[in-house]
Amino acid sequence: MPLPIALLGAHVNGKPNFKTVVWFNMIHDDPPLIGVAVSKKHYTTPGIKENKTFSINIPTSDMYVVTDYCGLHSGSEVDKSKEFDLFYGDLKTAPMILECSINIECKLVDIKDFKNTELLIGEIIEIYSDEKYIKDKEPDVKNFDSFIFLMPSGPYRKMGDYLAEAYEVGTSYKPKN
């Protein structure tokens, strides 16, 4: 199953930390909510709960090695924040990565508890992107050059080519019956 990849950012014990995640998705549009599923054992989760903030940072394909590194090593053992140029938005405790194509600043609004996992639900406060990823005031996805993870154990794959406009291409479809 192909899944998008992000670096989940949070302040943990007073310092920025990042964890690689693939289980995240939009779950509502008004207000805009995003959900991130994380193991209860991860180092990053207590920082999110304490500060009530987190970020979702979408890496470009040239960041696959450092993204994998962030998934292999715990923030309790290494300072992963040194691997990136960081910035902050209004929330001040949701560290974001300048090198990423998109950065989503979130305020924690709810947590859904499962056996070994928690679904962190965040309200999107702001979305940031470098101007090189914007064309005519819209995201220029072709320039994002992001990558995906094939569940359950890899590999990573670059995203594919443009196919068609959503909500438009299907209007010309002729059903078989």
N, C-alpha and C positions, 0 to 999 in steps of 0.2 A: 504494500500500500504506500503510494508516494505521499509524503508529508512535507510541508514547508518547514524551514528552520529559522529559529530566532535565538537571540541571546537575551535572556531574561535578566534585567538589571535591578539591583536593590542595594540599599545601604544595610550592611550587616556589621554589628559591633562597631558602628561609627565610620566604616569605610565602604567604598563602592565594591560590589562584587557582581560577577556575571556567570550565568549557568546556561548551557545549551539546552533548548527545549524544542520539541516537535509537536507536542499536543497543545495547540492553541488555535482559537478561532473566534470570529465575531459571533456574539450570541444575541444581540439586540441592537436596534438602530436609534431608538429614541427613549431614553438616552443611549448614546453609543456605548455598548458594553462588549468587553472581550474576556474570554475565559482561558485560563492556563492551568493545565493539569500537572501537578508536581507530586513527587513522592514525599511522604511525610518525613523521611529521613534526611532530606537535603539541607545543606547549610544555609541556603538562601532564604528559605521559607520563613524562619523566625524574624528576619529583618523586614520582610514584607509585612508580616503581622504587626510588628512593633511600630513601623513608620506609616503603615497604611498606604504605601505607594510602591509602584514598580514601573519598569519600562520594558517594552518589547522592541528589540532592535533587529532589523532585517539585514543580515550580512550579504555582501556581494560575493560572487563565486571565487574571487581571489582571496577571500578570507576563510576558505574551507579548513586550512590547517589550524589557525588560531581558534576557529569555532569548535573544531574537534577537541583541541587542547582544553578548552573551557568545559567541555562535557566530560573529559577524562579526569580532571583534577578538582578537588574540593577547595573552595575558598577558605576553608579552615587550615589548609596546608600551604597554599600559594596565593599571592596577591595578583589576581588576574587583571585588576584595573590598570596595572602598569603596561599592559599590552595594547592599550587604546588611548586615543585622544578623547577625553570626556567633556561633556557639557551637561548643564541642568536647565530645566524649565522652571515654571512657577512653583512646583511642588518641593523643590530643593533636595529631596531625598530619593529621587528616581534617576539614577545616573544613566546617561545615554552616550552612545558611541558615534563620534563624528564620522568615522569611516563607513558606517552602515548607510544603506540607501534610504531607509525609512526608520524613524524613531518614534515610538508611540508612548506618550507619558500618561500614566494611569493612576487613578486613586482607587484603592481597594474598597469595595462596597459590600462584598459578601464572600463567604467561604462555604462550599458544599463539601461535606465529609464523606469519604468512601473508605473502604477497608484499609488500603495501603496508600491511598492517594487523596489529595485535596484539590478541588477545583477552585482556583482563585478567580474571583470575578472583579474586574476593574472597569471603572468608568473612564473612557478616553477623555482626557483633559485637553490634550493638544497632540498634533501630529507634525513632526519636523522632517524636512528633507533638504538636501543640498540642491541648489538651483540647477545643477547639471542633470538632475532627475526629473525636472519639470519642463514641460513644453506647452506653451499657450495656456498657462495657469492650470494645467492638468498633469497628473503623474505620467511620465514617459517610461512606461514599464520596460520597454526594449533596452533602455540604458541601465535598469536596475541590475541586470546580470546576476540574478539570485540563483540559488540552488536548492535542491530537495534531498530528503533522506528517504530511502526505500526501507520501510519496516519489514522485518523486525531488526535486521542487523546490518543494513547498508546494501549497497554503496551510496555515495553522494552522486547526484546527477545535476547538470546544469539545466535550467529551465528552457523550454522549447520556443518555437517560433510563433508568430502571430497567426491566428486562424481566421477569426471573424469578429464582428461587433456583437457583444452580448445584448440580448433583448431586441435584436434586430434580425439576425440571420435566420431565426426560426419562423419569422413571419411569412417567409416564402415556402416553407415546408408543406408538402402535400401528403396528408395521412394516407396510409395504405388501404384503409377500409372505406 
